[in-house]
Amino acid sequence: MITVHHLNNSRSQRILWLLEELEVPYEIKRYERTAEQRAPKELLEISPLGKSPVISDGSVTLAESGAIVEYLISKYGNGKFQAPASGPGYLQNLYYSHYAEGSLMPLLVQKIIFNIVPQKTPFLIRPLANLIFNNLNKQLLLPEFEKHFALIESHLGTVKTGWFADGEEPTAADFQMAFPLEGIVTAAPDMATPKMIEYVDRVQSRPAYKRAIEKGGQYAYAKM
């Protein structure tokens, strides 16, 4: 049986969603974030970087959500959630599967860091830190967010089915993109675009997603 080493409010929720879609038996080993919102040291016993998600499948231990998604679809999909072998759907799935963690998530993490640093500075210099990081947000991050969100909104406006590879069901691109888009819609609703909101609603309305939430426990980005 597959074991998912599951950290609350993390990317591992997407793995639970995929496994529920695949209807593959699995068990969850839970880990809770520390007071600093970091993964606990126990995860280091499973993966050298101590990150989640990690899965164990027999003799296989695999980290990195993108690798896990590809592995599970390839091994257990039986043709489900596969992108087309060629053409636009193939390229869209390939691009957004890597874009989610390669381009979009680093930008979101940077935004989180820019928000946290002023809060962690000594009280006397906190106003100065707020001023500096507010300016960095406006000058560096906001223009990038605008470009990325325009890209996503444009793409979602062109796909007829609502999924990133424009197939009748999700593909790896969707299991990857759902997490950052959930974060945007939940944490920055004033920045979320209409198609982003529609997309997250589509994901979160799926029965398999709802089962994954029930089994995974607290998840800050779910609306149910």
Rosetta constraint file for C-alpha pairs under 8 A:
AtomPair CA 1 CA 25 HARMONIC 6.27 0.50
AtomPair CA 1 CA 26 HARMONIC 5.49 0.50
AtomPair CA 1 CA 27 HARMONIC 7.16 0.50
AtomPair CA 1 CA 57 HARMONIC 6.44 0.50
AtomPair CA 1 CA 58 HARMONIC 7.22 0.50
AtomPair CA 2 CA 25 HARMONIC 6.87 0.50
AtomPair CA 2 CA 26 HARMONIC 4.63 0.50
AtomPair CA 2 CA 27 HARMONIC 6.31 0.50
AtomPair CA 2 CA 55 HARMONIC 6.76 0.50
AtomPair CA 2 CA 56 HARMONIC 5.68 0.50
AtomPair CA 2 CA 57 HARMONIC 4.65 0.50
AtomPair CA 2 CA 58 HARMONIC 7.28 0.50
AtomPair CA 3 CA 26 HARMONIC 5.68 0.50
AtomPair CA 3 CA 27 HARMONIC 4.90 0.50
AtomPair CA 3 CA 28 HARMONIC 5.71 0.50
AtomPair CA 3 CA 29 HARMONIC 6.82 0.50
AtomPair CA 3 CA 55 HARMONIC 5.48 0.50
AtomPair CA 3 CA 56 HARMONIC 5.03 0.50
AtomPair CA 3 CA 57 HARMONIC 6.55 0.50
AtomPair CA 4 CA 12 HARMONIC 7.79 0.50
AtomPair CA 4 CA 15 HARMONIC 7.87 0.50
AtomPair CA 4 CA 16 HARMONIC 7.73 0.50
AtomPair CA 4 CA 26 HARMONIC 7.18 0.50
AtomPair CA 4 CA 27 HARMONIC 6.27 0.50
AtomPair CA 4 CA 28 HARMONIC 4.94 0.50
AtomPair CA 4 CA 29 HARMONIC 6.09 0.50
AtomPair CA 4 CA 53 HARMONIC 7.11 0.50
AtomPair CA 4 CA 54 HARMONIC 6.15 0.50
AtomPair CA 4 CA 55 HARMONIC 4.61 0.50
AtomPair CA 4 CA 56 HARMONIC 6.66 0.50
AtomPair CA 5 CA 12 HARMONIC 7.71 0.50
AtomPair CA 5 CA 28 HARMONIC 6.17 0.50
AtomPair CA 5 CA 29 HARMONIC 4.93 0.50
AtomPair CA 5 CA 30 HARMONIC 6.16 0.50
AtomPair CA 5 CA 31 HARMONIC 7.29 0.50
AtomPair CA 5 CA 43 HARMONIC 7.94 0.50
AtomPair CA 5 CA 52 HARMONIC 6.61 0.50
AtomPair CA 5 CA 53 HARMONIC 6.05 0.50
AtomPair CA 5 CA 54 HARMONIC 5.29 0.50
AtomPair CA 5 CA 55 HARMONIC 5.92 0.50
AtomPair CA 5 CA 56 HARMONIC 7.95 0.50
AtomPair CA 6 CA 10 HARMONIC 7.86 0.50
AtomPair CA 6 CA 12 HARMONIC 5.62 0.50
AtomPair CA 6 CA 13 HARMONIC 7.40 0.50
AtomPair CA 6 CA 28 HARMONIC 6.37 0.50
AtomPair CA 6 CA 29 HARMONIC 5.90 0.50
AtomPair CA 6 CA 30 HARMONIC 4.97 0.50
AtomPair CA 6 CA 31 HARMONIC 6.00 0.50
AtomPair CA 6 CA 52 HARMONIC 6.36 0.50
AtomPair CA 6 CA 53 HARMONIC 6.08 0.50
AtomPair CA 6 CA 54 HARMONIC 7.48 0.50
AtomPair CA 6 CA 216 HARMONIC 7.58 0.50
AtomPair CA 7 CA 12 HARMONIC 6.51 0.50
AtomPair CA 7 CA 30 HARMONIC 6.07 0.50
AtomPair CA 7 CA 31 HARMONIC 4.84 0.50
AtomPair CA 7 CA 32 HARMONIC 5.85 0.50
AtomPair CA 7 CA 33 HARMONIC 7.00 0.50
AtomPair CA 7 CA 39 HARMONIC 7.17 0.50
AtomPair CA 7 CA 52 HARMONIC 5.99 0.50
AtomPair CA 7 CA 53 HARMONIC 7.17 0.50
AtomPair CA 8 CA 12 HARMONIC 7.99 0.50
AtomPair CA 8 CA 13 HARMONIC 7.93 0.50
AtomPair CA 8 CA 30 HARMONIC 7.64 0.50
AtomPair CA 8 CA 31 HARMONIC 6.78 0.50
AtomPair CA 8 CA 32 HARMONIC 5.89 0.50
AtomPair CA 8 CA 33 HARMONIC 6.88 0.50
AtomPair CA 8 CA 216 HARMONIC 7.63 0.50
AtomPair CA 8 CA 217 HARMONIC 7.37 0.50
AtomPair CA 8 CA 218 HARMONIC 6.47 0.50
AtomPair CA 8 CA 219 HARMONIC 6.42 0.50
AtomPair CA 9 CA 13 HARMONIC 7.36 0.50
AtomPair CA 9 CA 218 HARMONIC 6.95 0.50
AtomPair CA 9 CA 219 HARMONIC 4.83 0.50
AtomPair CA 9 CA 220 HARMONIC 5.90 0.50
AtomPair CA 9 CA 221 HARMONIC 7.53 0.50
AtomPair CA 10 CA 52 HARMONIC 7.10 0.50
AtomPair CA 10 CA 53 HARMONIC 7.70 0.50
AtomPair CA 10 CA 219 HARMONIC 7.90 0.50
AtomPair CA 11 CA 15 HARMONIC 7.50 0.50
AtomPair CA 11 CA 52 HARMONIC 6.90 0.50
AtomPair CA 11 CA 53 HARMONIC 6.27 0.50
AtomPair CA 11 CA 65 HARMONIC 7.01 0.50
AtomPair CA 11 CA 179 HARMONIC 6.54 0.50
AtomPair CA 12 CA 16 HARMONIC 6.70 0.50
AtomPair CA 12 CA 52 HARMONIC 5.97 0.50
AtomPair CA 12 CA 53 HARMONIC 4.37 0.50
AtomPair CA 12 CA 54 HARMONIC 7.64 0.50
AtomPair CA 12 CA 65 HARMONIC 7.18 0.50
AtomPair CA 13 CA 17 HARMONIC 6.37 0.50
AtomPair CA 13 CA 212 HARMONIC 7.29 0.50
AtomPair CA 13 CA 213 HARMONIC 7.60 0.50
AtomPair CA 13 CA 216 HARMONIC 6.80 0.50
AtomPair CA 13 CA 219 HARMONIC 7.92 0.50
AtomPair CA 14 CA 18 HARMONIC 6.26 0.50
AtomPair CA 14 CA 175 HARMONIC 5.93 0.50
AtomPair CA 14 CA 176 HARMONIC 7.27 0.50
AtomPair CA 14 CA 178 HARMONIC 7.53 0.50
AtomPair CA 14 CA 179 HARMONIC 6.82 0.50
AtomPair CA 15 CA 19 HARMONIC 6.16 0.50
AtomPair CA 15 CA 53 HARMONIC 7.50 0.50
AtomPair CA 15 CA 65 HARMONIC 7.29 0.50
AtomPair CA 15 CA 68 HARMONIC 7.61 0.50
AtomPair CA 15 CA 69 HARMONIC 6.93 0.50
AtomPair CA 15 CA 175 HARMONIC 7.76 0.50
AtomPair CA 16 CA 20 HARMONIC 6.15 0.50
AtomPair CA 16 CA 212 HARMONIC 5.31 0.50
AtomPair CA 16 CA 216 HARMONIC 7.20 0.50
AtomPair CA 17 CA 21 HARMONIC 6.25 0.50
AtomPair CA 17 CA 175 HARMONIC 7.88 0.50
AtomPair CA 17 CA 208 HARMONIC 6.14 0.50
AtomPair CA 17 CA 209 HARMONIC 5.03 0.50
AtomPair CA 17 CA 211 HARMONIC 7.75 0.50
AtomPair CA 17 CA 212 HARMONIC 5.10 0.50
AtomPair CA 17 CA 213 HARMONIC 7.87 0.50
AtomPair CA 18 CA 22 HARMONIC 6.15 0.50
AtomPair CA 18 CA 69 HARMONIC 7.52 0.50
AtomPair CA 18 CA 175 HARMONIC 6.91 0.50
AtomPair CA 18 CA 208 HARMONIC 7.96 0.50
AtomPair CA 19 CA 23 HARMONIC 5.91 0.50
AtomPair CA 19 CA 24 HARMONIC 5.62 0.50
AtomPair CA 19 CA 25 HARMONIC 7.73 0.50
AtomPair CA 19 CA 26 HARMONIC 7.61 0.50
AtomPair CA 19 CA 72 HARMONIC 7.89 0.50
AtomPair CA 20 CA 24 HARMONIC 6.71 0.50
AtomPair CA 20 CA 208 HARMONIC 5.11 0.50
AtomPair CA 20 CA 209 HARMONIC 7.17 0.50
AtomPair CA 20 CA 211 HARMONIC 6.99 0.50
AtomPair CA 20 CA 212 HARMONIC 6.33 0.50
AtomPair CA 21 CA 208 HARMONIC 5.31 0.50
AtomPair CA 21 CA 209 HARMONIC 7.71 0.50
AtomPair CA 22 CA 76 HARMONIC 7.00 0.50
AtomPair CA 22 CA 77 HARMONIC 6.31 0.50
AtomPair CA 22 CA 80 HARMONIC 7.73 0.50
AtomPair CA 24 CA 76 HARMONIC 7.42 0.50
AtomPair CA 28 CA 216 HARMONIC 7.75 0.50
AtomPair CA 31 CA 39 HARMONIC 7.47 0.50
AtomPair CA 31 CA 40 HARMONIC 6.99 0.50
AtomPair CA 31 CA 43 HARMONIC 7.81 0.50
AtomPair CA 32 CA 39 HARMONIC 6.91 0.50
AtomPair CA 32 CA 40 HARMONIC 6.84 0.50
AtomPair CA 33 CA 37 HARMONIC 5.01 0.50
AtomPair CA 33 CA 38 HARMONIC 5.20 0.50
AtomPair CA 33 CA 39 HARMONIC 4.91 0.50
AtomPair CA 33 CA 40 HARMONIC 6.05 0.50
AtomPair CA 34 CA 38 HARMONIC 5.29 0.50
AtomPair CA 34 CA 39 HARMONIC 6.32 0.50
AtomPair CA 34 CA 40 HARMONIC 6.11 0.50
AtomPair CA 39 CA 43 HARMONIC 7.08 0.50
AtomPair CA 39 CA 50 HARMONIC 6.76 0.50
AtomPair CA 39 CA 51 HARMONIC 6.62 0.50
AtomPair CA 39 CA 52 HARMONIC 7.73 0.50
AtomPair CA 40 CA 44 HARMONIC 7.96 0.50
AtomPair CA 40 CA 50 HARMONIC 7.49 0.50
AtomPair CA 41 CA 45 HARMONIC 7.61 0.50
AtomPair CA 41 CA 50 HARMONIC 6.60 0.50
AtomPair CA 42 CA 46 HARMONIC 7.48 0.50
AtomPair CA 42 CA 50 HARMONIC 7.47 0.50
AtomPair CA 43 CA 47 HARMONIC 6.19 0.50
AtomPair CA 43 CA 48 HARMONIC 8.00 0.50
AtomPair CA 43 CA 49 HARMONIC 7.94 0.50
AtomPair CA 43 CA 50 HARMONIC 4.49 0.50
AtomPair CA 43 CA 51 HARMONIC 6.59 0.50
AtomPair CA 43 CA 52 HARMONIC 7.74 0.50
AtomPair CA 44 CA 48 HARMONIC 5.12 0.50
AtomPair CA 44 CA 49 HARMONIC 6.09 0.50
AtomPair CA 44 CA 50 HARMONIC 4.11 0.50
AtomPair CA 44 CA 51 HARMONIC 7.66 0.50
AtomPair CA 45 CA 50 HARMONIC 7.50 0.50
AtomPair CA 46 CA 50 HARMONIC 7.16 0.50
AtomPair CA 46 CA 54 HARMONIC 7.68 0.50
AtomPair CA 46 CA 61 HARMONIC 7.91 0.50
AtomPair CA 47 CA 51 HARMONIC 6.90 0.50
AtomPair CA 47 CA 54 HARMONIC 7.27 0.50
AtomPair CA 47 CA 63 HARMONIC 7.20 0.50
AtomPair CA 51 CA 63 HARMONIC 7.63 0.50
AtomPair CA 52 CA 63 HARMONIC 7.14 0.50
AtomPair CA 52 CA 64 HARMONIC 7.61 0.50
AtomPair CA 53 CA 63 HARMONIC 6.01 0.50
AtomPair CA 53 CA 64 HARMONIC 6.46 0.50
AtomPair CA 53 CA 65 HARMONIC 6.06 0.50
AtomPair CA 54 CA 61 HARMONIC 7.02 0.50
AtomPair CA 54 CA 62 HARMONIC 5.58 0.50
AtomPair CA 54 CA 63 HARMONIC 4.33 0.50
AtomPair CA 54 CA 64 HARMONIC 6.94 0.50
AtomPair CA 54 CA 65 HARMONIC 7.71 0.50
AtomPair CA 54 CA 68 HARMONIC 7.84 0.50
AtomPair CA 55 CA 60 HARMONIC 7.98 0.50
AtomPair CA 55 CA 61 HARMONIC 5.72 0.50
AtomPair CA 55 CA 62 HARMONIC 5.43 0.50
AtomPair CA 55 CA 63 HARMONIC 6.57 0.50
AtomPair CA 55 CA 68 HARMONIC 7.47 0.50
AtomPair CA 56 CA 60 HARMONIC 5.66 0.50
AtomPair CA 56 CA 61 HARMONIC 4.47 0.50
AtomPair CA 56 CA 62 HARMONIC 6.57 0.50
AtomPair CA 57 CA 61 HARMONIC 6.40 0.50
AtomPair CA 62 CA 67 HARMONIC 7.56 0.50
AtomPair CA 62 CA 68 HARMONIC 6.52 0.50
AtomPair CA 63 CA 67 HARMONIC 7.04 0.50
AtomPair CA 63 CA 68 HARMONIC 6.58 0.50
AtomPair CA 64 CA 68 HARMONIC 6.21 0.50
AtomPair CA 65 CA 69 HARMONIC 6.01 0.50
AtomPair CA 65 CA 176 HARMONIC 7.63 0.50
AtomPair CA 66 CA 70 HARMONIC 6.34 0.50
AtomPair CA 66 CA 97 HARMONIC 7.10 0.50
AtomPair CA 66 CA 98 HARMONIC 7.59 0.50
AtomPair CA 66 CA 172 HARMONIC 7.90 0.50
AtomPair CA 66 CA 176 HARMONIC 6.78 0.50
AtomPair CA 67 CA 71 HARMONIC 6.05 0.50
AtomPair CA 68 CA 72 HARMONIC 6.05 0.50
AtomPair CA 69 CA 73 HARMONIC 6.16 0.50
AtomPair CA 69 CA 172 HARMONIC 6.27 0.50
AtomPair CA 69 CA 175 HARMONIC 7.38 0.50
AtomPair CA 69 CA 176 HARMONIC 7.98 0.50
AtomPair CA 70 CA 74 HARMONIC 5.97 0.50
AtomPair CA 70 CA 172 HARMONIC 6.72 0.50
AtomPair CA 71 CA 75 HARMONIC 6.00 0.50
AtomPair CA 72 CA 76 HARMONIC 5.50 0.50
AtomPair CA 72 CA 77 HARMONIC 6.79 0.50
AtomPair CA 73 CA 77 HARMONIC 4.41 0.50
AtomPair CA 73 CA 78 HARMONIC 7.79 0.50
AtomPair CA 73 CA 80 HARMONIC 7.35 0.50
AtomPair CA 73 CA 81 HARMONIC 6.81 0.50
AtomPair CA 73 CA 82 HARMONIC 7.21 0.50
AtomPair CA 73 CA 172 HARMONIC 7.85 0.50
AtomPair CA 74 CA 78 HARMONIC 7.64 0.50
AtomPair CA 77 CA 81 HARMONIC 6.75 0.50
AtomPair CA 77 CA 82 HARMONIC 7.67 0.50
AtomPair CA 81 CA 169 HARMONIC 6.24 0.50
AtomPair CA 81 CA 170 HARMONIC 5.65 0.50
AtomPair CA 81 CA 171 HARMONIC 4.54 0.50
AtomPair CA 81 CA 172 HARMONIC 7.05 0.50
AtomPair CA 82 CA 171 HARMONIC 5.80 0.50
AtomPair CA 82 CA 172 HARMONIC 7.59 0.50
AtomPair CA 83 CA 89 HARMONIC 6.40 0.50
AtomPair CA 83 CA 90 HARMONIC 5.59 0.50
AtomPair CA 83 CA 93 HARMONIC 6.36 0.50
AtomPair CA 83 CA 165 HARMONIC 6.82 0.50
AtomPair CA 83 CA 167 HARMONIC 7.54 0.50
AtomPair CA 83 CA 171 HARMONIC 5.95 0.50
AtomPair CA 83 CA 172 HARMONIC 7.76 0.50
AtomPair CA 84 CA 89 HARMONIC 5.70 0.50
AtomPair CA 84 CA 90 HARMONIC 4.97 0.50
AtomPair CA 85 CA 90 HARMONIC 5.81 0.50
AtomPair CA 86 CA 90 HARMONIC 5.01 0.50
AtomPair CA 86 CA 91 HARMONIC 7.35 0.50
AtomPair CA 87 CA 91 HARMONIC 6.57 0.50
AtomPair CA 88 CA 92 HARMONIC 6.03 0.50
AtomPair CA 88 CA 165 HARMONIC 7.70 0.50
AtomPair CA 89 CA 93 HARMONIC 6.07 0.50
AtomPair CA 89 CA 165 HARMONIC 4.61 0.50
AtomPair CA 89 CA 166 HARMONIC 6.29 0.50
AtomPair CA 89 CA 167 HARMONIC 7.33 0.50
AtomPair CA 90 CA 94 HARMONIC 6.12 0.50
AtomPair CA 90 CA 165 HARMONIC 6.96 0.50
AtomPair CA 91 CA 95 HARMONIC 5.95 0.50
AtomPair CA 91 CA 165 HARMONIC 7.90 0.50
AtomPair CA 92 CA 96 HARMONIC 6.07 0.50
AtomPair CA 92 CA 164 HARMONIC 6.58 0.50
AtomPair CA 92 CA 165 HARMONIC 5.13 0.50
AtomPair CA 92 CA 173 HARMONIC 7.89 0.50
AtomPair CA 93 CA 97 HARMONIC 5.81 0.50
AtomPair CA 93 CA 164 HARMONIC 6.58 0.50
AtomPair CA 93 CA 165 HARMONIC 5.01 0.50
AtomPair CA 93 CA 171 HARMONIC 6.91 0.50
AtomPair CA 93 CA 172 HARMONIC 6.71 0.50
AtomPair CA 93 CA 173 HARMONIC 5.07 0.50
AtomPair CA 94 CA 98 HARMONIC 6.64 0.50
AtomPair CA 94 CA 173 HARMONIC 7.14 0.50
AtomPair CA 95 CA 99 HARMONIC 5.86 0.50
AtomPair CA 95 CA 173 HARMONIC 7.81 0.50
AtomPair CA 96 CA 100 HARMONIC 5.92 0.50
AtomPair CA 96 CA 164 HARMONIC 7.33 0.50
AtomPair CA 96 CA 173 HARMONIC 5.12 0.50
AtomPair CA 96 CA 174 HARMONIC 7.95 0.50
AtomPair CA 96 CA 176 HARMONIC 7.72 0.50
AtomPair CA 96 CA 177 HARMONIC 7.08 0.50
AtomPair CA 97 CA 101 HARMONIC 7.87 0.50
AtomPair CA 97 CA 172 HARMONIC 5.96 0.50
AtomPair CA 97 CA 173 HARMONIC 4.08 0.50
AtomPair CA 97 CA 174 HARMONIC 7.50 0.50
AtomPair CA 97 CA 176 HARMONIC 5.82 0.50
AtomPair CA 97 CA 177 HARMONIC 7.19 0.50
AtomPair CA 98 CA 102 HARMONIC 5.66 0.50
AtomPair CA 98 CA 103 HARMONIC 7.91 0.50
AtomPair CA 98 CA 173 HARMONIC 7.81 0.50
AtomPair CA 99 CA 103 HARMONIC 5.12 0.50
AtomPair CA 99 CA 104 HARMONIC 6.32 0.50
AtomPair CA 100 CA 104 HARMONIC 5.21 0.50
AtomPair CA 100 CA 105 HARMONIC 6.09 0.50
AtomPair CA 100 CA 173 HARMONIC 7.91 0.50
AtomPair CA 100 CA 176 HARMONIC 5.97 0.50
AtomPair CA 100 CA 177 HARMONIC 5.32 0.50
AtomPair CA 100 CA 180 HARMONIC 7.16 0.50
AtomPair CA 101 CA 105 HARMONIC 5.01 0.50
AtomPair CA 101 CA 106 HARMONIC 6.91 0.50
AtomPair CA 101 CA 176 HARMONIC 7.69 0.50
AtomPair CA 102 CA 106 HARMONIC 6.93 0.50
AtomPair CA 103 CA 107 HARMONIC 6.80 0.50
AtomPair CA 104 CA 108 HARMONIC 6.50 0.50
AtomPair CA 104 CA 148 HARMONIC 7.39 0.50
AtomPair CA 104 CA 180 HARMONIC 7.37 0.50
AtomPair CA 105 CA 109 HARMONIC 6.05 0.50
AtomPair CA 105 CA 180 HARMONIC 6.41 0.50
AtomPair CA 106 CA 110 HARMONIC 6.09 0.50
AtomPair CA 107 CA 111 HARMONIC 6.35 0.50
AtomPair CA 107 CA 141 HARMONIC 7.43 0.50
AtomPair CA 107 CA 145 HARMONIC 7.76 0.50
AtomPair CA 108 CA 112 HARMONIC 6.36 0.50
AtomPair CA 108 CA 180 HARMONIC 7.81 0.50
AtomPair CA 109 CA 113 HARMONIC 6.25 0.50
AtomPair CA 110 CA 114 HARMONIC 6.16 0.50
AtomPair CA 111 CA 115 HARMONIC 6.30 0.50
AtomPair CA 111 CA 137 HARMONIC 7.30 0.50
AtomPair CA 111 CA 141 HARMONIC 7.17 0.50
AtomPair CA 112 CA 116 HARMONIC 6.17 0.50
AtomPair CA 113 CA 117 HARMONIC 5.99 0.50
AtomPair CA 114 CA 118 HARMONIC 7.34 0.50
AtomPair CA 114 CA 133 HARMONIC 5.92 0.50
AtomPair CA 114 CA 136 HARMONIC 7.96 0.50
AtomPair CA 114 CA 137 HARMONIC 7.23 0.50
AtomPair CA 115 CA 119 HARMONIC 7.24 0.50
AtomPair CA 115 CA 133 HARMONIC 7.50 0.50
AtomPair CA 116 CA 120 HARMONIC 6.43 0.50
AtomPair CA 117 CA 121 HARMONIC 6.44 0.50
AtomPair CA 117 CA 129 HARMONIC 7.80 0.50
AtomPair CA 118 CA 126 HARMONIC 5.83 0.50
AtomPair CA 118 CA 129 HARMONIC 5.11 0.50
AtomPair CA 118 CA 130 HARMONIC 5.41 0.50
AtomPair CA 118 CA 133 HARMONIC 7.26 0.50
AtomPair CA 119 CA 126 HARMONIC 7.10 0.50
AtomPair CA 121 CA 125 HARMONIC 6.81 0.50
AtomPair CA 121 CA 126 HARMONIC 5.64 0.50
AtomPair CA 121 CA 129 HARMONIC 7.26 0.50
AtomPair CA 122 CA 126 HARMONIC 6.02 0.50
AtomPair CA 123 CA 127 HARMONIC 7.97 0.50
AtomPair CA 125 CA 129 HARMONIC 6.34 0.50
AtomPair CA 126 CA 130 HARMONIC 6.02 0.50
AtomPair CA 127 CA 131 HARMONIC 6.22 0.50
AtomPair CA 128 CA 132 HARMONIC 6.23 0.50
AtomPair CA 129 CA 133 HARMONIC 6.11 0.50
AtomPair CA 130 CA 134 HARMONIC 5.83 0.50
AtomPair CA 131 CA 135 HARMONIC 6.25 0.50
AtomPair CA 132 CA 136 HARMONIC 6.29 0.50
AtomPair CA 133 CA 137 HARMONIC 6.02 0.50
AtomPair CA 134 CA 138 HARMONIC 6.29 0.50
AtomPair CA 135 CA 139 HARMONIC 5.94 0.50
AtomPair CA 136 CA 140 HARMONIC 5.42 0.50
AtomPair CA 136 CA 141 HARMONIC 6.94 0.50
AtomPair CA 137 CA 141 HARMONIC 4.88 0.50
AtomPair CA 137 CA 142 HARMONIC 5.99 0.50
AtomPair CA 138 CA 142 HARMONIC 5.19 0.50
AtomPair CA 138 CA 143 HARMONIC 7.45 0.50
AtomPair CA 139 CA 143 HARMONIC 6.95 0.50
AtomPair CA 140 CA 144 HARMONIC 6.91 0.50
AtomPair CA 141 CA 145 HARMONIC 6.09 0.50
AtomPair CA 142 CA 146 HARMONIC 6.18 0.50
AtomPair CA 143 CA 147 HARMONIC 6.49 0.50
AtomPair CA 144 CA 148 HARMONIC 6.25 0.50
AtomPair CA 145 CA 149 HARMONIC 5.86 0.50
AtomPair CA 146 CA 150 HARMONIC 6.01 0.50
AtomPair CA 147 CA 151 HARMONIC 6.26 0.50
AtomPair CA 148 CA 152 HARMONIC 6.29 0.50
AtomPair CA 149 CA 153 HARMONIC 5.96 0.50
AtomPair CA 149 CA 192 HARMONIC 7.85 0.50
AtomPair CA 149 CA 193 HARMONIC 7.21 0.50
AtomPair CA 150 CA 154 HARMONIC 5.94 0.50
AtomPair CA 151 CA 155 HARMONIC 6.19 0.50
AtomPair CA 152 CA 156 HARMONIC 6.10 0.50
AtomPair CA 152 CA 196 HARMONIC 7.64 0.50
AtomPair CA 153 CA 157 HARMONIC 6.07 0.50
AtomPair CA 153 CA 193 HARMONIC 6.63 0.50
AtomPair CA 153 CA 194 HARMONIC 7.66 0.50
AtomPair CA 153 CA 195 HARMONIC 5.71 0.50
AtomPair CA 153 CA 196 HARMONIC 6.71 0.50
AtomPair CA 154 CA 158 HARMONIC 6.57 0.50
AtomPair CA 155 CA 159 HARMONIC 6.65 0.50
AtomPair CA 155 CA 164 HARMONIC 7.69 0.50
AtomPair CA 156 CA 162 HARMONIC 6.39 0.50
AtomPair CA 156 CA 163 HARMONIC 7.57 0.50
AtomPair CA 156 CA 164 HARMONIC 6.86 0.50
AtomPair CA 156 CA 195 HARMONIC 6.20 0.50
AtomPair CA 156 CA 196 HARMONIC 7.78 0.50
AtomPair CA 157 CA 195 HARMONIC 6.91 0.50
AtomPair CA 159 CA 163 HARMONIC 6.76 0.50
AtomPair CA 159 CA 164 HARMONIC 6.93 0.50
AtomPair CA 159 CA 165 HARMONIC 7.57 0.50
AtomPair CA 159 CA 166 HARMONIC 5.10 0.50
AtomPair CA 160 CA 166 HARMONIC 6.22 0.50
AtomPair CA 161 CA 166 HARMONIC 5.35 0.50
AtomPair CA 161 CA 167 HARMONIC 6.26 0.50
AtomPair CA 161 CA 168 HARMONIC 6.17 0.50
AtomPair CA 162 CA 166 HARMONIC 6.41 0.50
AtomPair CA 162 CA 199 HARMONIC 6.87 0.50
AtomPair CA 163 CA 167 HARMONIC 6.33 0.50
AtomPair CA 163 CA 168 HARMONIC 7.54 0.50
AtomPair CA 163 CA 169 HARMONIC 6.93 0.50
AtomPair CA 163 CA 170 HARMONIC 5.86 0.50
AtomPair CA 163 CA 171 HARMONIC 7.79 0.50
AtomPair CA 163 CA 174 HARMONIC 6.69 0.50
AtomPair CA 163 CA 199 HARMONIC 7.94 0.50
AtomPair CA 164 CA 170 HARMONIC 7.56 0.50
AtomPair CA 164 CA 171 HARMONIC 7.67 0.50
AtomPair CA 164 CA 173 HARMONIC 6.29 0.50
AtomPair CA 164 CA 174 HARMONIC 6.15 0.50
AtomPair CA 165 CA 170 HARMONIC 7.73 0.50
AtomPair CA 165 CA 171 HARMONIC 6.91 0.50
AtomPair CA 165 CA 173 HARMONIC 7.19 0.50
AtomPair CA 167 CA 171 HARMONIC 7.94 0.50
AtomPair CA 170 CA 174 HARMONIC 5.55 0.50
AtomPair CA 170 CA 175 HARMONIC 7.25 0.50
AtomPair CA 171 CA 175 HARMONIC 6.70 0.50
AtomPair CA 172 CA 176 HARMONIC 6.20 0.50
AtomPair CA 173 CA 177 HARMONIC 5.93 0.50
AtomPair CA 174 CA 178 HARMONIC 5.76 0.50
AtomPair CA 175 CA 179 HARMONIC 7.60 0.50
AtomPair CA 177 CA 181 HARMONIC 6.32 0.50
AtomPair CA 178 CA 182 HARMONIC 5.94 0.50
AtomPair CA 178 CA 200 HARMONIC 6.82 0.50
AtomPair CA 178 CA 203 HARMONIC 7.29 0.50
AtomPair CA 179 CA 183 HARMONIC 6.32 0.50
AtomPair CA 180 CA 184 HARMONIC 6.30 0.50
AtomPair CA 181 CA 185 HARMONIC 6.12 0.50
AtomPair CA 181 CA 196 HARMONIC 6.61 0.50
AtomPair CA 181 CA 200 HARMONIC 6.80 0.50
AtomPair CA 182 CA 186 HARMONIC 6.00 0.50
AtomPair CA 182 CA 200 HARMONIC 6.10 0.50
AtomPair CA 182 CA 221 HARMONIC 5.66 0.50
AtomPair CA 182 CA 222 HARMONIC 7.40 0.50
AtomPair CA 183 CA 187 HARMONIC 5.65 0.50
AtomPair CA 183 CA 188 HARMONIC 7.58 0.50
AtomPair CA 183 CA 221 HARMONIC 5.87 0.50
AtomPair CA 184 CA 188 HARMONIC 5.10 0.50
AtomPair CA 184 CA 189 HARMONIC 6.54 0.50
AtomPair CA 184 CA 191 HARMONIC 7.39 0.50
AtomPair CA 184 CA 192 HARMONIC 6.12 0.50
AtomPair CA 185 CA 189 HARMONIC 4.74 0.50
AtomPair CA 185 CA 191 HARMONIC 7.70 0.50
AtomPair CA 185 CA 192 HARMONIC 5.33 0.50
AtomPair CA 185 CA 196 HARMONIC 7.25 0.50
AtomPair CA 185 CA 197 HARMONIC 6.27 0.50
AtomPair CA 185 CA 200 HARMONIC 7.71 0.50
AtomPair CA 186 CA 221 HARMONIC 5.77 0.50
AtomPair CA 186 CA 222 HARMONIC 7.93 0.50
AtomPair CA 187 CA 221 HARMONIC 7.94 0.50
AtomPair CA 188 CA 192 HARMONIC 6.51 0.50
AtomPair CA 192 CA 196 HARMONIC 6.21 0.50
AtomPair CA 192 CA 197 HARMONIC 6.64 0.50
AtomPair CA 193 CA 197 HARMONIC 6.40 0.50
AtomPair CA 194 CA 198 HARMONIC 6.21 0.50
AtomPair CA 195 CA 199 HARMONIC 5.95 0.50
AtomPair CA 196 CA 200 HARMONIC 6.23 0.50
AtomPair CA 197 CA 201 HARMONIC 6.21 0.50
AtomPair CA 198 CA 202 HARMONIC 6.25 0.50
AtomPair CA 199 CA 203 HARMONIC 6.35 0.50
AtomPair CA 200 CA 204 HARMONIC 6.04 0.50
AtomPair CA 201 CA 205 HARMONIC 5.97 0.50
AtomPair CA 202 CA 206 HARMONIC 6.86 0.50
AtomPair CA 203 CA 209 HARMONIC 6.98 0.50
AtomPair CA 204 CA 209 HARMONIC 5.85 0.50
AtomPair CA 204 CA 210 HARMONIC 6.74 0.50
AtomPair CA 204 CA 222 HARMONIC 7.34 0.50
AtomPair CA 204 CA 223 HARMONIC 7.86 0.50
AtomPair CA 205 CA 209 HARMONIC 7.10 0.50
AtomPair CA 205 CA 210 HARMONIC 7.12 0.50
AtomPair CA 206 CA 210 HARMONIC 6.46 0.50
AtomPair CA 207 CA 211 HARMONIC 6.27 0.50
AtomPair CA 208 CA 212 HARMONIC 6.19 0.50
AtomPair CA 209 CA 213 HARMONIC 6.34 0.50
AtomPair CA 210 CA 214 HARMONIC 6.33 0.50
AtomPair CA 211 CA 215 HARMONIC 6.27 0.50
AtomPair CA 212 CA 216 HARMONIC 5.78 0.50
AtomPair CA 213 CA 217 HARMONIC 5.91 0.50
AtomPair CA 213 CA 218 HARMONIC 7.56 0.50
AtomPair CA 213 CA 219 HARMONIC 7.18 0.50
AtomPair CA 213 CA 222 HARMONIC 7.89 0.50
